């Protein structure tokens, strides 16, 4: 996630804005030392609170990605406090969301969820319009999706991810759209795993294919946006889904293609790439090669949790090869590393809790707000939905389409669709059957669209499809 520090609506000191943009780009490339150095320079050079809170937020992101969740939470909280003083609501929301991510990683998932819900209320109530506010709104939504996924509430996770995708579409930074679509893919994969566990293989296969389609789209969006981190993440999720659906040939092709296009990739990305290759090789019975891939990935891994995971995968590959003594040693290494990692997580969690003496108070406040405002929020949501939703099909209506097309940053080709001889259906078979035809057509259109496209009912038997993300020269064809 990148804050848009040089957005036209903001007036930041140029030397600070340049360092902020470069720092967030370094995080996307997983060059965390360089990103942290730029954050420190931005903090030193900041002439006012507007710049200072953004620089603190960049530093907090660096520590979050380094796995230093206690420092990340502390700096995010400082960024939030500075943003409040400066009246920078968007940065306040970004910082509170990042703090919630740190809390979740430290085991305070309930508190993280409460804080995210409060932050969502904050951005919903604040006047928006500029890019940084829209980015904050999207960041909150996608983080709520990730948090509900961690809690196992997959229905809520999918709903928040869908909202995050919608919010990301008009943003200049299309890497955020890639991240949101790929997070949705992770939810589909979790739903597929749940279906496999419940002995529903056909449904599991269908859901895993949906996950693969979403990850493929996320990878393509990230590639066009030039975001290597999101592209790599989507690729690895796609390889896993393709392996589970049996399309291993395509998985191998994608991994080889990525390696050709990223010869100078960081150790972090190469470790994840080799780990996915090891998983794929093992799944296709090429066990000796999978051992080599896992060994190379473990040597390149830059963060301890990933290294622990790779040690376990290496042990399993060695066991399948019949190399029992080596497998036993790697399992011992894994359990020792796991113990050290668990101990460090407990210590970090304690440090996070110590830095948050108001956890209980904020949790109580969040629950009180949720309780007292629940009915009002439901009514507001119902009215908002009814104003923009066709009551028969549940699709967006003409008003929704008009708002969408006139929103800044939206570009789409519009396909107009009407049902031939529909009046004859009503006259010969009743309006009830005609209504069911319209509902069925709406479902079929939705099922055959990409996540970023929109289908709406304009009225009667007329539908519209808004097709996004086409190259300019393709608009003429449509």
C-alpha positions in Angstrom: 0.0 0.0 0.0 1.4 3.4 -1.0 0.2 6.7 0.3 -0.2 9.3 -2.5 2.1 11.9 -1.0 2.3 13.9 -4.2 -1.5 13.9 -4.9 -2.6 17.2 -6.4 -4.9 17.9 -3.5 -1.9 17.9 -1.0 0.8 20.5 -0.6 3.8 18.7 1.0 7.4 19.9 1.0 8.8 18.5 -2.3 12.0 17.1 -0.6 9.8 15.1 1.8 7.2 14.0 -0.8 10.0 12.6 -3.0 11.4 10.6 -0.1 8.0 9.3 0.9 7.2 8.1 -2.6 10.6 6.4 -3.0 10.3 4.8 0.5 7.0 3.2 -0.4 8.4 2.0 -3.7 11.3 0.4 -1.8 8.9 -1.4 0.4 7.2 -2.8 -2.7 10.6 -4.0 -3.8 11.2 -5.4 -0.3 14.3 -3.2 0.1 13.4 -2.4 3.7 16.7 -0.9 4.9 16.5 1.6 2.1 12.9 2.4 2.8 13.6 2.9 6.5 16.6 5.2 5.7 14.3 7.3 3.5 11.6 7.4 6.3 14.2 8.7 8.7 15.3 11.4 6.2 11.7 12.4 5.7 11.1 12.7 9.5 14.2 14.9 9.8 13.3 17.1 6.9 9.6 17.5 7.7 8.7 21.1 8.2 5.3 20.5 9.6 2.8 17.9 11.1 1.4 17.1 7.6 4.7 15.8 6.4 5.7 14.4 9.8 2.8 12.0 10.2 3.3 10.6 6.7 7.0 10.0 7.4 6.1 8.3 10.7 3.6 6.1 8.8 6.3 5.1 6.3 8.7 4.1 9.2 5.9 2.1 10.8 5.3 0.2 7.5 9.0 -0.6 7.4 8.9 -2.2 10.8 5.7 -4.0 10.1 7.2 -5.7 7.0 10.4 -6.5 9.0 8.2 -8.4 11.5 8.8 -5.9 14.3 5.2 -5.5 15.2 5.8 -3.9 18.5 7.8 -1.0 16.9 5.4 -0.9 14.0 2.4 -0.5 16.4 4.2 2.2 18.4 5.2 4.2 15.3 1.7 3.8 13.8 0.2 5.1 17.0 2.6 8.1 16.9 1.7 8.8 13.3 -2.0 8.7 14.2 -1.5 11.2 17.0 0.4 13.5 14.8 -2.2 13.2 12.1 -5.0 14.1 14.6 -3.1 17.3 15.5 -2.6 18.1 11.9 -6.2 17.4 11.0 -5.1 14.7 8.4 -8.0 12.3 8.7 -6.8 10.1 5.8 -3.4 9.6 7.4 -5.0 9.0 10.8 -7.1 6.2 9.2 -4.0 4.7 7.4 -2.0 4.7 10.7 -4.9 3.2 12.7 -5.3 0.5 10.1 -1.6 -0.3 10.2 -1.6 -0.4 14.0 -4.5 -2.9 13.8 -2.4 -5.1 11.4 0.4 -5.0 13.9 -2.0 -5.9 16.8 -3.4 -8.8 14.8 0.1 -10.2 14.1 0.9 -9.9 17.8 -2.2 -12.0 18.7 -4.5 -9.1 19.7 -6.9 -10.0 16.9 -10.1 -9.0 18.8 -8.7 -5.6 19.5 -7.5 -5.2 15.9 -11.0 -5.9 14.6 -12.5 -3.4 17.0 -10.0 -0.8 15.9 -10.7 -1.5 12.3 -14.4 -1.1 12.7 -13.9 2.3 14.4 -11.5 3.3 11.7 -14.1 2.3 9.1 -16.6 4.6 10.8 -14.0 7.4 10.8 -13.4 7.3 7.0 -17.1 6.9 6.2 -17.9 10.0 8.2 -15.0 12.1 6.9 -15.4 14.2 3.8 -13.6 12.5 1.0 -12.8 13.2 -2.6 -9.0 13.3 -2.7 -6.9 10.3 -3.6 -5.4 9.7 -0.2 -8.8 9.5 1.5 -10.0 7.0 -1.1 -6.8 5.0 -0.6 -7.4 5.0 3.2 -11.0 3.8 2.7 -9.7 1.0 0.5 -7.0 0.0 2.9 -9.4 -0.3 5.8 -11.8 -2.5 3.7 -9.1 -4.9 2.5 -7.6 -5.1 6.0 -11.1 -6.0 7.4 -11.2 -8.7 4.7 -7.8 -10.1 5.8 -8.8 -10.0 9.5 -12.1 -11.8 8.9 -10.2 -14.4 6.9 -7.8 -14.9 9.8 -10.9 -15.3 12.1 -12.4 -17.9 9.7 -15.4 -15.7 8.9 -15.2 -16.3 5.2 -18.5 -14.8 4.3 -17.6 -11.5 5.9 -14.1 -11.7 4.5 -15.5 -12.1 0.9 -17.9 -9.2 1.4 -15.1 -6.8 2.6 -12.8 -7.9 -0.2 -15.5 -7.2 -2.8 -15.9 -3.7 -1.3 -12.1 -3.3 -1.4 -12.0 -4.2 -5.1 -14.8 -1.7 -5.9 -13.0 1.1 -3.9 -9.6 0.3 -5.6 -10.9 0.5 -9.2 -10.8 4.3 -9.6 -7.5 4.7 -7.7 -4.4 5.8 -9.6 -2.3 3.2 -7.9 -3.7 0.0 -9.5 -1.4 -2.1 -7.4 -4.0 -1.7 -4.7 -6.6 -3.3 -7.0 -4.2 -6.2 -7.6 -3.8 -6.7 -3.9 -7.6 -6.6 -3.3 -8.4 -9.0 -6.1 -5.6 -11.4 -4.8 -6.9 -11.2 -1.3 -10.3 -12.2 -2.7 -8.5 -15.2 -4.3 -7.2 -16.2 -0.9 -10.8 -16.2 0.5 -11.9 -18.4 -2.4 -9.0 -20.8 -1.6 -10.1 -20.9 2.0 -13.6 -21.7 1.0 -12.3 -24.4 -1.3 -10.3 -25.9 1.6 -13.4 -25.8 3.7 -15.3 -27.6 1.0 -12.6 -30.3 0.7 -12.7 -30.8 4.4 -16.5 -31.2 4.2 -16.2 -33.9 1.5 -17.6 -31.6 -1.3 -14.9 -32.2 -4.0 -16.9 -30.7 -6.9 -17.6 -27.4 -5.1 -14.0 -27.3 -3.8 -12.7 -27.6 -7.4 -15.0 -24.9 -8.6 -13.9 -22.5 -5.8 -10.3 -23.3 -6.4 -10.7 -22.4 -10.1 -12.3 -19.1 -9.0 -9.3 -18.5 -6.8 -7.0 -19.2 -9.7 -8.9 -16.9 -12.0 -8.7 -14.1 -9.4 -5.0 -14.6 -8.8 -4.3 -14.6 -12.5 -6.1 -11.3 -12.9 -4.4 -9.8 -9.9 -1.0 -10.8 -11.3 -1.8 -9.2 -14.6 -3.0 -6.0 -13.0 0.1 -5.8 -10.8 2.4 -6.5 -13.8 0.8 -3.6 -15.7 1.1 -1.4 -12.6 4.8 -2.3 -12.3 4.3 -3.6 -8.7 6.7 -6.5 -8.3 5.6 -7.3 -4.7 1.9 -7.7 -5.6 2.8 -9.6 -8.8 4.9 -12.1 -7.0 2.3 -12.6 -4.3 -0.5 -13.2 -6.8 1.8 -15.6 -8.8 2.5 -17.7 -5.8 -1.2 -18.0 -4.9 -2.0 -18.8 -8.5 0.6 -21.6 -8.7 -0.8 -23.2 -5.6 -4.4 -23.0 -7.0 -3.3 -24.4 -10.3 -1.5 -27.3 -8.6 -4.7 -28.1 -6.6 -6.8 -28.0 -9.8 -4.3 -30.2 -11.6 -3.1 -27.6 -14.1 0.6 -28.1 -13.2 1.9 -27.5 -16.8 0.6 -23.9 -16.7 2.0 -23.5 -13.1 5.5 -24.4 -14.4 5.2 -22.0 -17.3 4.2 -19.1 -15.1 7.2 -19.7 -12.7 9.6 -19.9 -15.6 8.2 -16.8 -17.2 8.5 -14.8 -13.9 12.1 -15.9 -13.5 12.9 -14.7 -17.0 11.3 -11.4 -16.5 12.8 -10.7 -13.0 16.5 -11.8 -13.2 17.4 -9.2 -10.6 14.6 -10.0 -8.1 15.4 -9.5 -4.4 16.2 -12.5 -2.2 12.8 -12.2 -0.6 11.0 -12.7 -3.9 13.3 -15.4 -5.1 12.9 -17.3 -1.8 9.1 -17.3 -2.3 9.5 -18.2 -5.9 11.7 -21.2 -5.1 9.4 -22.3 -2.3 6.5 -22.4 -4.8 8.6 -24.3 -7.3 9.5 -26.8 -4.6 5.8 -27.3 -3.7 5.0 -27.8 -7.4 7.9 -30.2 -8.0 6.9 -32.3 -5.0 3.3 -32.4 -6.1 4.4 -33.7 -9.5 6.7 -36.4 -8.0 10.0 -34.7 -8.8 11.1 -35.2 -5.3 14.9 -34.7 -5.6 14.4 -31.5 -7.5 11.9 -30.3 -4.8 14.5 -30.8 -2.1 17.0 -28.6 -4.0 14.4 -25.9 -4.5 13.5 -25.9 -0.8 17.1 -25.8 0.3 17.8 -22.8 -2.0 14.7 -21.0 -0.9 15.5 -21.5 2.8 19.0 -20.1 2.3 17.5 -17.0 0.6 14.6 -16.4 3.0 14.8 -13.0 4.6 12.2 -13.4 7.4 12.1 -16.0 10.1 8.5 -17.2 9.7 9.1 -18.0 6.1 12.4 -19.7 6.9 10.6 -21.9 9.5 7.9 -22.8 6.9 10.5 -23.7 4.3 12.4 -25.9 6.8 9.2 -27.9 7.5 8.6 -28.3 3.7 12.2 -29.4 3.2 11.9 -32.0 5.9 8.7 -33.4 4.2 10.4 -33.5 0.8 13.4 -35.4 2.3 11.1 -37.8 4.0 9.3 -38.5 0.7 12.7 -39.1 -0.9 13.5 -41.7 1.7 16.4 -39.7 3.1 15.4 -40.5 6.7 18.3 -39.2 8.7 18.4 -35.8 6.9 14.6 -35.5 7.2 14.8 -36.2 11.0 17.5 -33.5 11.4 15.4 -30.9 9.4 12.3 -31.8 11.5 14.4 -31.2 14.7 15.5 -27.9 13.2 11.9 -27.0 12.4 10.7 -27.6 15.9 13.5 -25.7 17.4 12.9 -22.8 15.1 9.2 -23.0 15.8 9.8 -22.8 19.5 12.1 -19.8 19.2 9.6 -18.1 16.9 6.7 -18.8 19.3 8.8 -17.4 22.2 9.6 -14.3 20.3 5.9 -13.8 19.3 4.9 -14.0 22.9 7.5 -11.4 23.8 6.4 -9.1 21.0 2.8 -9.6 22.0 3.6 -8.6 25.5 5.4 -5.5 24.4 2.5 -4.5 22.1 0.1 -5.0 25.0 2.3 -3.0 27.3 2.3 -0.1 24.8 -1.5 -0.3 24.7 -2.8 0.3 28.2 -6.1 1.5 26.7 -6.9 -1.8 24.9 -9.8 -2.7 27.2 -11.2 0.8 27.1 -11.1 1.0 23.3 -12.6 -2.5 22.9 -15.5 -1.6 25.2 -16.0 1.6 23.3 -16.0 -0.2 20.0 -18.6 -2.7 21.2 -20.7 0.0 22.7 -20.7 1.9 19.4 -21.5 -1.2 17.5 -24.4 -2.0 19.8 -25.9 1.5 19.9 -25.5 2.2 16.2 -26.2 -1.2 14.7 -29.9 -0.6 13.9 -29.2 2.9 12.5 -26.4 1.5 10.4 -28.6 -1.3 9.1 -31.3 1.2 8.1 -28.8 3.5 6.5 -27.3 0.6 4.5 -30.8 -0.5 3.4 -31.7 2.9 2.2 -28.4 3.4 0.4 -28.7 0.0 -1.3 -32.3 0.5 -2.3 -31.4 3.8 -3.9 -28.8 2.2 -6.1 -30.1 -1.3 -6.6 -32.7 -2.8 -8.9 -35.3 -4.5 -6.6 -36.1 -7.3 -9.0 -32.6 -8.6 -9.9 -30.5 -7.1 -7.1 -28.2 -5.6 -9.7 -27.0 -2.0 -9.7 -29.7 0.3 -11.3 -29.5 3.2 -13.7 -28.7 5.7 -10.9 -25.8 3.5 -9.8 -24.5 3.4 -13.4 -24.8 7.2 -13.7 -22.9 7.8 -10.5 -20.2 5.3 -11.5 -19.6 6.8 -15.0 -19.4 10.3 -13.6 -17.0 9.5 -10.8 -13.5 10.8 -11.4 -11.0 8.4 -12.8 -13.5 5.9 -14.2 -13.0 4.6 -17.7 -15.1 1.8 -19.2 -16.6 0.5 -22.4 -20.4 0.2 -22.1 -22.2 -2.8 -23.6 -25.9 -2.4 -24.0 -28.0 -5.6 -23.9 -31.7 -6.1 -24.3 -33.8 -9.3 -24.4 -35.3 -10.0 -27.8 -39.1 -10.6 -27.9 -39.3 -10.3 -24.1 -42.8 -9.0 -24.2 -44.0 -12.3 -25.7 -42.6 -14.1 -22.6 -44.7 -11.9 -20.3 -47.8 -12.2 -22.6 -47.7 -16.0 -23.1 -46.2 -17.2 -19.9 -47.0 -14.6 -17.2 -45.1 -11.7 -15.7 -43.9 -14.0 -12.9 -42.0 -16.1 -15.4 -40.7 -13.0 -17.1 -39.3 -11.7 -13.8 -37.5 -15.0 -13.3 -36.0 -14.8 -16.8 -34.6 -11.3 -16.0 -33.2 -12.6 -12.7 -31.6 -15.6 -14.4 -30.1 -13.4 -17.1 -28.6 -11.1 -14.4 -27.0 -14.0 -12.7 -25.6 -15.4 -15.9 -24.1 -12.0 -16.8 -22.5 -11.7 -13.3 -21.0 -15.2 -13.4 -19.3 -14.5 -16.8 -17.7 -11.2 -15.9 -14.3 -10.3 -14.5 -14.2 -9.0 -10.9 -13.7 -5.4 -12.1 -16.6 -5.3 -14.5 -20.1 -4.1 -13.6 -23.5 -5.4 -14.8 -26.6 -3.3 -14.2 -30.3 -3.4 -15.1 -31.3 -0.1 -16.7 -35.1 -1.0 -16.7 -37.5 -3.3 -18.4 -35.5 -5.8 -20.5 -32.4 -3.5 -20.8 -29.1 -4.3 -19.2 -25.7 -2.6 -19.3 -22.2 -4.0 -18.8 -19.3 -1.6 -17.8 -16.1 -3.2 -19.1 -13.1 -1.8 -17.4 -9.3 -1.9 -17.9 -9.3 -2.1 -21.7 -6.5 -0.6 -23.8 -7.5 2.6 -25.5 -7.3 1.1 -29.0 -9.8 -1.7 -28.0 -12.6 0.8 -27.2 -13.1 1.3 -31.0 -13.8 -2.4 -31.5 -16.6 -2.3 -29.0 
